[in-house]
Amino acid sequence: MGLRQLIGIFSLMIFLSDIPVDVACMEPLPVYILERDTLQTRNFTPVINHQTMLVNLGERPLTLDLKSAFPNKFYKKGDGYPAFLDDSLIADPVFSPFEIAPKKVSYLPRPDIIVDPQNTSFIWSKVELPDSEAVVAQYDNYYGEQNCFWRESGFDFEGIQVKTDYAVQTDKNGRITISLSFLISNNSNYDVQDFNLGVFVPVRQLLKDSEVSILETEKICTSANVEASRITKSDGFGEAADGIAAAISVKEFTTEMQKKFSLSISGIPSKKTAISWPILTVTGRSIRPGIWPSTVIKTDTLINQGSFSYLSYNLVIKDRQYFKISPQNSTVENAK
C-alpha cells in the first residue's frame, strides 16, 4: 500500500477550533502518526525510547507543534538519559503495518524543556513538514529504578510475567550444581512477536589484570526446547566474563500463552568465595497502545489523521537473585 492509498483510511480530526474559514474550506491533509515505545536499560536502569513519526501524505506543506509531556517523577538525569538526536537513535528500524516511503525523513532538533509543578514537557514548535516527507521526534528518558520490574516470584515486563526458581546443590565430592528454571506467561491483552528471553550465567570473570574463576564447568543441561552455549560477554558490571547462555524464542507469543525452560550447570567451585550474577535479556514487539503518554500534535490546518502505535523490548536486566559460590557452602541470595 503506497502513500496516496493510505488517505482513505484516516478518520477526521480537527486539532484547533479557531480554523480560519478559508483554511477550513480546503481539502483536509492526510497525516500518518506512528508512535513507538522501546523499553531499554542503561547500566540496568530502565529507560524508555519514545519516538513519534509524522508523515505528510498530502500535497501541501504543514506546520505543527509537538508536545511530549510526562509526570515530573520521570524527569531524572543519569548516565545516558535524557538523550536526544544521535544519542537517542536505536538500530531497530521502525515497524509499520502499512507500506510507507516518504521522500525524506528528518529528525527534529533538541526540544525546549518546560517543567511545571506536575509535568515535564518536551516541546518542538513550528515544525515544518513538507508534502510527502516525514519528521521524527525522539528521545530517551528515565523509566524507573533498577528493580521496577522485580516481583516477589520473578519479573513483570508490562504484562510479560517471568516466574523464576533457582537452586544450588553440593554433592559429597564437593561438586555443585546451580539450577535455573523460568515460567514465562503472556498475561497482557496483546500478542508479542519475535519474543526472546535469554539468561547469561558468568562462570569466570575476565578482569583487566587477572581472571577470577567462579565455577570450573563440567556439565551443562537444558530443557528440550533450548540450547546452551559457552560465550564471552559483559558480565553487566563493566567487566568481561566467560559464561553459559541459554534462551527461548517464540515467533508469536500470544496472550495467555505460557512457555518454560530450565538450565543447570555443574562443576567445581573456586577456592575462594565468588559471585555469579545471572543477567536476563528480553526482546520482542507488541502492537498495542503506548505505555508512555502520547505526543500531542497541534496545527491550524484541517487534517485527516491515521495512527499506529507499538511497544518493543530491548532489555538487559540484573537478576533479582544471584549465586554465591563457595567450596564450603554455596547459596542463592536475594538482591537488595
C-alpha positions as CSV (number, residue, x, y, z in Angstrom):
1,M,0.0,0.0,0.0
2,G,1.5,3.3,-1.1
3,L,1.4,6.8,0.5
4,R,-1.6,8.0,-1.5
5,Q,-3.5,4.8,-1.0
6,L,-3.5,5.4,2.8
7,I,-5.5,8.6,2.5
8,G,-8.8,6.8,2.6
9,I,-8.2,5.0,5.9
10,F,-7.9,8.1,8.1
11,S,-10.6,9.5,10.4
12,L,-11.2,13.2,10.5
13,M,-9.7,15.1,13.5
14,I,-9.6,18.9,14.0
15,F,-7.0,20.0,16.5
16,L,-8.0,23.6,16.8
17,S,-11.4,25.1,16.8
18,D,-10.4,28.5,15.5
19,I,-9.5,27.5,12.0
20,P,-9.9,30.4,9.5
21,V,-12.8,29.9,7.1
22,D,-10.6,29.9,4.0
23,V,-8.4,27.1,5.5
24,A,-11.4,25.1,6.8
25,C,-12.8,25.0,3.3
26,M,-9.7,23.4,1.9
27,E,-9.4,19.6,1.5
28,P,-8.1,18.1,4.8
29,L,-4.4,17.0,4.7
30,P,-3.8,13.3,5.4
31,V,-1.2,12.7,8.1
32,Y,0.0,9.4,9.4
33,I,1.3,9.3,13.0
34,L,3.4,6.4,14.2
35,E,4.4,6.1,17.9
36,R,6.9,3.6,19.2
37,D,7.9,3.0,22.9
38,T,11.0,0.9,23.3
39,L,12.0,-0.3,26.8
40,Q,15.8,-0.4,27.2
41,T,18.3,-0.2,30.0
42,R,21.4,1.9,30.8
43,N,23.6,0.2,33.4
44,F,20.5,-1.8,34.4
45,T,18.4,1.4,34.8
46,P,15.2,1.1,32.8
47,V,15.0,3.8,30.0
48,I,12.2,4.4,27.5
49,N,12.9,5.5,24.0
50,H,9.8,7.4,22.8
51,Q,9.6,8.0,19.1
52,T,6.9,9.9,17.2
53,M,7.0,9.9,13.4
54,L,4.7,12.1,11.3
55,V,4.2,11.5,7.6
56,N,2.6,14.2,5.4
57,L,0.6,12.2,2.8
58,G,-0.9,15.3,1.3
59,E,0.2,17.7,-1.5
60,R,0.7,20.8,0.7
61,P,3.2,21.6,3.4
62,L,2.1,21.5,7.0
63,T,3.2,23.4,10.2
64,L,2.9,21.7,13.5
65,D,3.6,22.0,17.2
66,L,4.6,18.8,19.1
67,K,4.4,18.3,22.9
68,S,5.5,15.2,24.8
69,A,4.5,15.6,28.5
70,F,5.0,13.2,31.4
71,P,5.0,13.3,35.2
72,N,7.9,15.0,36.9
73,K,8.9,11.8,38.7
74,F,10.2,10.5,35.4
75,Y,12.4,13.6,34.7
76,K,15.7,12.4,36.2
77,K,19.2,12.8,34.8
78,G,21.5,9.9,34.6
79,D,24.2,8.2,32.6
80,G,22.7,8.3,29.1
81,Y,19.4,9.9,29.8
82,P,17.6,12.1,28.9
83,A,19.1,11.9,25.4
84,F,18.2,13.4,22.1
85,L,19.2,13.3,18.4
86,D,22.1,10.9,17.7
87,D,22.4,10.0,21.4
88,S,18.9,8.5,21.3
89,L,19.0,6.7,17.9
90,I,18.4,2.9,18.1
91,A,19.3,0.3,15.5
92,D,15.9,-1.3,15.3
93,P,14.1,0.1,12.3
94,V,10.5,1.5,12.7
95,F,7.8,-1.1,12.1
96,S,4.6,-0.2,10.4
97,P,1.7,-2.4,9.2
98,F,1.4,-0.1,6.1
99,E,4.0,0.4,3.4
100,I,5.1,4.0,3.7
101,A,8.0,5.5,1.8
102,P,8.4,9.3,2.5
103,K,10.7,11.1,0.1
104,K,12.7,12.3,3.1
105,V,12.8,11.6,6.9
106,S,14.2,14.4,9.1
107,Y,14.9,14.2,12.8
108,L,13.8,17.1,14.9
109,P,16.4,19.1,16.9
110,R,16.7,19.1,20.7
111,P,13.3,20.3,22.1
112,D,12.6,23.1,24.5
113,I,12.1,21.6,28.0
114,I,9.4,23.1,30.3
115,V,9.0,21.9,33.9
116,D,5.8,22.9,35.7
117,P,4.6,21.8,39.2
118,Q,3.3,18.4,37.8
119,N,4.7,17.6,34.4
120,T,7.8,17.9,32.3
121,S,7.2,18.7,28.6
122,F,9.5,18.3,25.6
123,I,8.2,20.8,23.0
124,W,9.0,21.2,19.3
125,S,7.4,24.4,18.0
126,K,6.6,25.5,14.4
127,V,7.8,22.3,12.8
128,E,7.7,22.5,9.0
129,L,6.6,19.2,7.3
130,P,6.8,19.3,3.5
131,D,4.4,17.2,1.5
132,S,5.4,13.5,1.1
133,E,8.0,13.9,3.8
134,A,8.3,12.7,7.4
135,V,9.7,14.2,10.7
136,V,10.7,12.3,13.8
137,A,10.6,13.5,17.4
138,Q,12.6,11.0,19.5
139,Y,14.3,10.9,22.9
140,D,15.5,8.5,25.7
141,N,14.1,9.1,29.2
142,Y,14.3,7.6,32.6
143,Y,11.6,4.9,33.2
144,G,12.1,3.5,36.7
145,E,14.5,2.2,39.3
146,Q,16.6,-0.9,38.6
147,N,14.2,-3.1,40.5
148,C,11.0,-1.7,38.9
149,F,10.4,-5.0,37.0
150,W,11.1,-7.2,40.0
151,R,8.3,-9.1,41.7
152,E,8.2,-11.5,44.6
153,S,8.3,-14.5,42.4
154,G,10.2,-13.1,39.4
155,F,9.5,-10.3,36.9
156,D,6.8,-8.4,35.1
157,F,7.7,-6.7,31.8
158,E,4.5,-4.8,31.0
159,G,2.3,-8.0,31.3
160,I,5.0,-10.5,30.3
161,Q,5.5,-12.3,33.6
162,V,8.5,-14.4,34.3
163,K,8.5,-16.6,37.4
164,T,11.9,-17.8,38.4
165,D,13.1,-20.7,40.6
166,Y,16.8,-21.0,41.4
167,A,18.6,-23.6,43.5
168,V,22.2,-24.8,44.3
169,Q,23.2,-28.2,45.5
170,T,26.6,-29.7,46.6
171,D,27.4,-33.4,46.3
172,K,29.7,-35.4,48.6
173,N,32.6,-34.8,46.3
174,G,32.3,-31.0,46.6
175,R,30.9,-30.6,43.1
176,I,28.0,-28.1,42.9
177,T,25.0,-27.8,40.5
178,I,23.3,-24.5,40.0
179,S,19.8,-24.7,38.6
180,L,17.6,-22.0,37.0
181,S,14.0,-22.5,35.8
182,F,11.7,-20.0,34.1
183,L,7.9,-20.0,33.6
184,I,7.0,-17.2,31.1
185,S,3.4,-16.1,30.7
186,N,1.9,-13.5,28.4
187,N,-0.7,-12.0,30.8
188,S,-1.2,-8.9,28.8
189,N,-4.0,-8.3,26.3
190,Y,-1.7,-8.2,23.4
191,D,0.3,-10.7,21.4
192,V,4.1,-10.3,21.2
193,Q,6.0,-11.0,18.0
194,D,9.6,-12.3,17.9
195,F,9.8,-12.7,21.7
196,N,13.1,-13.9,23.2
197,L,14.1,-14.4,26.8
198,G,17.7,-15.2,27.5
199,V,19.9,-15.7,30.5
200,F,23.7,-15.4,30.9
201,V,25.4,-17.1,33.9
202,P,29.0,-16.0,34.4
203,V,31.4,-18.8,35.4
204,R,34.7,-16.8,35.0
205,Q,35.3,-13.1,35.2
206,L,38.0,-11.6,32.9
207,L,39.4,-8.6,34.8
208,K,41.9,-6.2,33.2
209,D,44.8,-7.6,35.1
210,S,43.5,-11.0,36.2
211,E,40.9,-13.7,35.9
212,V,38.5,-14.8,38.7
213,S,37.3,-18.3,38.5
214,I,33.7,-18.8,39.8
215,L,33.0,-22.4,38.7
216,E,35.0,-24.9,36.6
217,T,32.2,-26.2,34.4
218,E,32.0,-29.9,33.9
219,K,28.4,-30.4,32.7
220,I,25.6,-28.3,31.2
221,C,21.9,-29.4,30.9
222,T,18.9,-27.7,29.5
223,S,15.3,-28.4,28.8
224,A,14.5,-29.9,25.4
225,N,13.3,-26.6,23.9
226,V,16.5,-24.6,24.3
227,E,20.2,-24.9,23.7
228,A,23.0,-23.6,25.8
229,S,26.4,-22.3,24.7
230,R,29.6,-21.0,26.3
231,I,30.2,-17.4,25.3
232,T,32.3,-14.4,26.4
233,K,30.4,-11.2,27.0
234,S,30.0,-8.4,29.5
235,D,29.0,-9.6,33.0
236,G,26.9,-6.4,33.2
237,F,29.1,-4.8,35.8
238,G,31.7,-3.4,33.5
239,E,33.9,-6.5,33.1
240,A,34.0,-9.2,30.5
241,A,33.1,-12.8,31.6
242,D,33.0,-16.3,30.3
243,G,29.7,-17.9,30.9
244,I,26.8,-20.1,29.9
245,A,24.0,-18.5,27.8
246,A,20.6,-20.0,27.1
247,A,17.4,-18.5,25.5
248,I,13.9,-19.4,24.5
249,S,12.4,-17.8,21.4
250,V,8.7,-17.6,20.4
251,K,7.7,-16.2,17.0
252,E,4.2,-15.4,18.1
253,F,3.8,-15.3,21.9
254,T,0.0,-14.9,22.1
255,T,-2.0,-13.7,25.0
256,E,-2.4,-16.3,27.8
257,M,0.3,-18.5,26.3
258,Q,2.9,-20.0,28.6
259,K,6.5,-21.2,28.0
260,K,9.1,-22.7,30.3
261,F,12.7,-23.6,30.1
262,S,15.5,-24.6,32.5
263,L,19.2,-24.6,32.7
264,S,21.6,-26.4,35.1
265,I,25.4,-26.0,35.3
266,S,27.6,-28.4,37.3
267,G,31.3,-28.1,38.2
268,I,34.0,-27.5,40.8
269,P,33.7,-24.2,42.7
270,S,36.7,-21.9,43.1
271,K,38.8,-22.0,46.2
272,K,37.6,-18.5,47.1
273,T,34.0,-17.3,47.5
274,A,32.8,-15.7,44.3
275,I,29.5,-14.3,42.9
276,S,27.7,-15.4,39.7
277,W,25.0,-12.9,39.0
278,P,22.7,-14.0,36.1
279,I,21.8,-11.4,33.5
280,L,18.5,-11.6,31.7
281,T,17.8,-10.2,28.2
282,V,14.3,-9.6,26.8
283,T,13.4,-8.6,23.2
284,G,10.2,-8.6,21.3
285,R,7.5,-6.4,19.7
286,S,3.8,-5.9,20.6
287,I,1.2,-3.9,18.7
288,R,-0.6,-2.2,21.5
289,P,-1.4,1.3,22.9
290,G,1.7,3.1,24.2
291,I,3.0,2.7,27.7
292,W,4.2,6.3,27.6
293,P,2.0,9.4,27.2
294,S,1.2,10.1,23.5
295,T,2.7,13.1,21.8
296,V,0.2,15.9,21.4
297,I,0.1,17.3,17.8
298,K,-1.4,20.8,17.1
299,T,-1.9,22.6,13.8
300,D,-4.1,25.3,12.4
301,T,-4.7,23.1,9.3
302,L,-7.5,20.7,8.9
303,I,-6.1,17.2,8.7
304,N,-7.2,13.6,8.4
305,Q,-5.2,11.5,11.0
306,G,-4.3,7.9,10.9
307,S,-2.3,6.5,13.7
308,F,-0.4,3.3,14.8
309,S,1.5,2.5,18.0
310,Y,3.5,-0.4,19.4
311,L,5.9,-1.4,22.2
312,S,9.2,-3.1,21.7
313,Y,11.5,-4.7,24.3
314,N,15.3,-4.5,24.3
315,L,16.2,-5.0,27.9
316,V,19.3,-6.2,29.8
317,I,18.2,-6.9,33.4
318,K,20.2,-7.6,36.5
319,D,18.5,-10.7,38.1
320,R,16.7,-10.4,41.4
321,Q,18.8,-13.3,42.7
322,Y,22.4,-14.4,42.4
323,F,24.6,-17.4,43.2
324,K,27.2,-17.1,46.0
325,I,29.7,-19.9,45.1
326,S,31.9,-21.2,47.8
327,P,33.7,-24.6,48.4
328,Q,32.1,-24.7,51.8
329,N,28.5,-23.5,51.3
330,S,27.1,-22.3,48.0
331,T,23.7,-20.4,48.2
332,V,21.1,-18.5,46.3
333,E,21.0,-14.9,47.6
334,N,18.3,-12.2,47.1
335,A,19.4,-8.8,45.7
336,K,18.8,-5.8,47.9
